[in-house]
């Protein structure tokens, strides 16, 4: 079972930036689509971004398109989420996740398609 550990969350003012990291255990990291999701208390967890197993393809929620960038370093077993122009509505716990099944596609951001999750990292954006 893969272990995913997020880091990089914190408190930032609106308009600022944060970079989240997610380190994965195991030797098959480069075979899987990775994703970032977020959750606000009392609401369902929502999709933020996915990246293909090679890193060549990315897909974003409309709410973050143009502000967030997902990337990965397969040599380091790490996926990143660069968040710029942050807004108070970006405040949430951010989770990284690995898609079930190797060599999947990035156009399947449903929660049910992701079988391994990190513990989450809190991002708070003040106005």
C-alpha positions in Angstrom: 0.0 0.0 0.0 1.4 3.4 -1.0 2.0 6.0 1.7 1.3 9.7 0.7 2.5 12.5 2.9 1.6 16.1 2.1 3.5 19.2 3.3 3.7 22.9 2.6 0.4 24.1 3.9 0.0 27.2 6.1 -1.5 30.7 6.5 -1.1 33.2 3.6 -2.7 36.5 2.7 -5.0 36.8 -0.3 -3.0 37.2 -3.4 -0.1 35.2 -2.0 1.4 31.9 -3.0 2.0 28.4 -1.5 3.6 25.3 -2.8 2.3 22.0 -1.6 4.3 18.8 -1.9 3.2 15.2 -1.6 5.9 12.5 -1.1 5.0 8.9 -2.1 6.5 5.7 -1.0 7.0 2.7 -3.2 8.7 2.1 -6.6 5.7 2.4 -8.9 5.0 6.1 -8.4 5.7 6.9 -12.1 3.0 4.5 -13.3 0.1 6.4 -11.7 -2.0 9.4 -12.3 -1.8 11.7 -9.2 -4.3 14.2 -8.1 -5.0 17.0 -5.6 -8.3 17.5 -3.9 -9.5 19.8 -1.2 -12.2 19.8 1.5 -13.9 22.4 3.6 -15.6 21.3 6.9 -19.2 20.4 6.2 -18.7 20.1 2.4 -17.7 17.3 0.1 -14.2 16.8 -1.0 -13.7 18.4 -4.4 -11.3 17.9 -7.3 -8.5 20.4 -7.8 -6.1 19.0 -10.3 -4.7 15.8 -11.8 -1.4 15.0 -13.6 -0.6 12.1 -15.9 1.8 9.4 -15.0 4.4 10.9 -17.3 3.7 14.5 -16.2 2.9 15.5 -19.8 -0.8 16.0 -19.2 -2.6 18.1 -16.6 -6.3 18.8 -15.9 -7.7 21.5 -13.5 -11.0 22.4 -11.9 -12.3 25.7 -13.4 -12.0 27.4 -10.0 -8.2 27.1 -10.0 -7.4 27.1 -13.7 -4.7 29.7 -14.4 -3.8 30.1 -10.8 -2.6 26.6 -9.7 -0.1 24.4 -11.4 0.4 20.7 -10.7 3.7 19.0 -11.5 5.6 15.9 -10.5 9.2 14.7 -10.2 9.1 10.9 -10.7 12.8 10.6 -9.7 11.8 12.0 -6.3 8.4 10.3 -6.0 6.8 13.7 -5.4 3.9 15.6 -6.8 3.5 19.4 -6.3 0.8 21.9 -6.3 1.9 25.5 -6.9 -0.8 27.8 -5.8 -0.7 31.5 -6.9 -3.1 34.4 -6.5 -4.7 32.6 -3.6 -8.2 33.6 -2.5 -10.0 33.2 0.8 -12.3 30.6 -0.9 -9.2 28.5 -1.5 -9.1 27.8 2.3 -9.4 24.1 2.8 -7.5 20.9 3.8 -5.7 19.8 0.7 -5.2 16.1 0.0 -3.0 14.3 -2.6 -4.2 11.0 -4.0 -3.2 8.2 -6.3 -5.5 6.9 -8.9 -6.4 3.3 -8.8 -4.9 1.3 -11.7 -1.7 2.1 -13.4 -1.5 4.3 -16.6 -5.0 5.7 -16.1 -6.2 9.0 -17.6 -6.4 12.4 -16.1 -9.9 13.1 -17.2 -11.4 10.9 -14.4 -11.2 13.2 -11.3 -14.0 11.4 -9.4 -13.1 10.6 -5.8 -14.1 6.9 -6.4 -11.2 6.6 -9.0 -8.6 7.4 -6.3 -7.7 4.6 -3.9 -4.8 6.0 -1.8 -4.9 9.3 0.1 -2.6 11.4 2.2 -3.5 12.8 5.6 -4.0 16.3 4.2 -2.4 19.7 4.8 -4.3 22.8 5.9 -4.2 25.9 3.7 -5.7 29.1 5.1 -6.0 32.3 3.0 -6.8 35.4 4.9 -8.6 38.4 3.4 
